[in-house]
Amino acid sequence: MTSDKIIIAIDGHSSCGKSTMAKALAQALNYTYIDTGAMYRAVTLFSLQENLWQGDILDADALCCKLPSLSISFERTEDGELHTFLNGKDVEKEIRTMEVSGHVSPVSTLGFVREAMVAQQQAMGQQKGIVMDGRDIGTTVFPQAELKVFVTARPEVRAMRRYKELQEKGDKTSFETVLANLTERDRIDSTRAISPLAKAVDARILDNSTLSIEEQNQLLLSWANEVIAQQKV
């Protein structure tokens, strides 16, 4: 009997709320949610903790040597949320800082980093029944995913969302700084040589510039149920 469980790949620009919608969809379907962006953020945090940066220049050779000692996992904490753990320590808060945001794109462009992370991600999806979000899930990690979604929104809308999120956490970074960081990340993500951010040819576009969280969640769930139903035929 063929399983009706599918792989759902959600890609798109930064600060589109991909993680929020992916979590909600996974919960609604009783699927496993995997935040691949958190994995690259964890590697970036590790590089900062290991003092592998000289200004804006990363010592990639040193990171390559140290990468085998790095362990990333996802564990559900007492509050019921899935947190990112780096070498056994909960780093969910640390990986969301502007310092990490400002360094993550150069780290994620490194071939050896992407190779290591993609291998882990593909292993996580072997049993299907997963919702995975990131930049290249539908194009590189799971090109065979049954449902691919590309999420986008206007840059100023995404920057305002990120700005408000940081304000709530006590981070006083200005809106202009957030917008500049977001614009630069878009440029790097879309032009990198290895697995650039791109819409898969068979992905459905979800522009949530004017959608409420409830509206986008309902749309995603309807798409997922449609594809799952097709698997049962």
Disulfide bonds with the S-S distance in Angstrom:
none
